[in-house]
């Protein structure tokens, strides 16, 4: 795909109600890109449309919603998608042994299955138009697991596997696939994760009850709870780099911990890395 001017570049972004998706959609639109933002809830769609964004409803946990949302987006863009930013996701904290099958399926429906289903629908569109760019918003937890984040860790590990494989398979079609791996970013992620924790994880009687008490304090805290937290503009900057470069990076590592752990994973023995990851996770305190 050649790099087009912003006014002719069609961008589809999932998970735009708040945080990284919202900031990215607003900023790219301000630069002149044709942005189609999507949200799961209709009230968020109305709010973003009232703010001047073009926003559609698209629930990644629902195949019908994915197909309908993409169909509406293509009507607006005359059948083109130059960049797909797979941003929509949520966290479901809790110890692995406390995750029911239903809870794990719930996490994967959005973060993995829906994300890849949408991507698989967009790939033929990009192939037909001669190329395109796909970004998966992964995480430091997509390559470095931390305690009490098992469902989310696993979903992001899966996304990294899909992205790495897809990149090899569509290279011949001039479709570029990139991963963004943020650490802590200012958003409503923690607030939403707390709601999922209360819904799915039984605290009473768990072998991890003491750690859960520390986790709850972190999830309820106001403001950044982890060192080196950045604003959503750090992720938007990466998306813009993908848009503006004919050969974007395969991985964009955002925040100091992400860069550090990517290096440490290459250099340290597994047990030494485990020790540092336990310290970084802080028994759920960070």
ChimeraX attribute file (.defattr): number of C-alpha atoms within 10 A of each C-alpha:
attribute: neighborCount
match mode: 1-to-1
recipient: residues
	/A:1	18
	/A:2	14
	/A:3	15
	/A:4	14
	/A:5	11
	/A:6	17
	/A:7	12
	/A:8	14
	/A:9	18
	/A:10	23
	/A:11	25
	/A:12	25
	/A:13	22
	/A:14	27
	/A:15	25
	/A:16	25
	/A:17	23
	/A:18	16
	/A:19	19
	/A:20	24
	/A:21	26
	/A:22	23
	/A:23	20
	/A:24	27
	/A:25	29
	/A:26	19
	/A:27	17
	/A:28	19
	/A:29	20
	/A:30	12
	/A:31	10
	/A:32	13
	/A:33	20
	/A:34	23
	/A:35	27
	/A:36	25
	/A:37	29
	/A:38	32
	/A:39	26
	/A:40	20
	/A:41	14
	/A:42	15
	/A:43	12
	/A:44	18
	/A:45	22
	/A:46	16
	/A:47	13
	/A:48	23
	/A:49	14
	/A:50	11
	/A:51	11
	/A:52	10
	/A:53	21
	/A:54	19
	/A:55	28
	/A:56	25
	/A:57	24
	/A:58	27
	/A:59	24
	/A:60	28
	/A:61	20
	/A:62	16
	/A:63	16
	/A:64	12
	/A:65	16
	/A:66	19
	/A:67	17
	/A:68	16
	/A:69	20
	/A:70	23
	/A:71	12
	/A:72	15
	/A:73	25
	/A:74	17
	/A:75	10
	/A:76	14
	/A:77	18
	/A:78	9
	/A:79	15
	/A:80	21
	/A:81	26
	/A:82	26
	/A:83	25
	/A:84	23
	/A:85	25
	/A:86	24
	/A:87	24
	/A:88	25
	/A:89	22
	/A:90	19
	/A:91	22
	/A:92	27
	/A:93	28
	/A:94	27
	/A:95	20
	/A:96	13
	/A:97	11
	/A:98	18
	/A:99	18
	/A:100	12
	/A:101	8
	/A:102	10
	/A:103	18
	/A:104	18
	/A:105	14
	/A:106	16
	/A:107	21
	/A:108	23
	/A:109	19
	/A:110	20
	/A:111	27
	/A:112	23
	/A:113	20
	/A:114	22
	/A:115	24
	/A:116	19
	/A:117	17
	/A:118	20
	/A:119	19
	/A:120	12
	/A:121	13
	/A:122	20
	/A:123	20
	/A:124	14
	/A:125	17
	/A:126	24
	/A:127	16
	/A:128	11
	/A:129	15
	/A:130	14
	/A:131	22
	/A:132	26
	/A:133	23
	/A:134	28
	/A:135	23
	/A:136	24
	/A:137	25
	/A:138	29
	/A:139	23
	/A:140	25
	/A:141	20
	/A:142	22
	/A:143	19
	/A:144	18
	/A:145	19
	/A:146	22
	/A:147	20
	/A:148	22
	/A:149	18
	/A:150	22
	/A:151	23
	/A:152	26
	/A:153	24
	/A:154	20
	/A:155	25
	/A:156	27
	/A:157	21
	/A:158	19
	/A:159	24
	/A:160	23
	/A:161	12
	/A:162	14
	/A:163	22
	/A:164	15
	/A:165	12
	/A:166	18
	/A:167	17
	/A:168	12
	/A:169	11
	/A:170	17
	/A:171	12
	/A:172	11
	/A:173	17
	/A:174	17
	/A:175	22
	/A:176	24
	/A:177	25
	/A:178	24
	/A:179	25
	/A:180	25
	/A:181	24
	/A:182	25
	/A:183	22
	/A:184	24
	/A:185	22
	/A:186	17
	/A:187	19
	/A:188	13
	/A:189	17
	/A:190	24
	/A:191	15
	/A:192	14
	/A:193	18
	/A:194	18
	/A:195	14
	/A:196	19
	/A:197	20
	/A:198	14
	/A:199	11
	/A:200	18
	/A:201	18
	/A:202	14
	/A:203	17
	/A:204	10
	/A:205	7
	/A:206	14
	/A:207	12
	/A:208	16
	/A:209	14
	/A:210	13
	/A:211	19
	/A:212	24
	/A:213	15
	/A:214	15
	/A:215	22
	/A:216	15
	/A:217	14
	/A:218	20
	/A:219	22
	/A:220	12
	/A:221	12
	/A:222	10
	/A:223	11
	/A:224	17
	/A:225	17
	/A:226	15
	/A:227	13
	/A:228	12
	/A:229	18
	/A:230	19
	/A:231	16
	/A:232	20
	/A:233	16
	/A:234	16
	/A:235	25
	/A:236	20
	/A:237	15
	/A:238	22
	/A:239	23
	/A:240	14
	/A:241	15
	/A:242	23
	/A:243	25
	/A:244	15
	/A:245	12
	/A:246	14
	/A:247	14
	/A:248	18
	/A:249	15
	/A:250	16
	/A:251	15
	/A:252	21
	/A:253	21
	/A:254	22
	/A:255	21
	/A:256	15
	/A:257	18
	/A:258	21
	/A:259	16
	/A:260	12
	/A:261	18
	/A:262	15
	/A:263	11
	/A:264	16
	/A:265	15
	/A:266	10
	/A:267	11
	/A:268	12
	/A:269	10
	/A:270	11
	/A:271	9
	/A:272	12
	/A:273	17
	/A:274	16
	/A:275	10
	/A:276	14
	/A:277	16
	/A:278	14
	/A:279	15
	/A:280	17
	/A:281	16
	/A:282	15
	/A:283	18
	/A:284	25
	/A:285	18
	/A:286	19
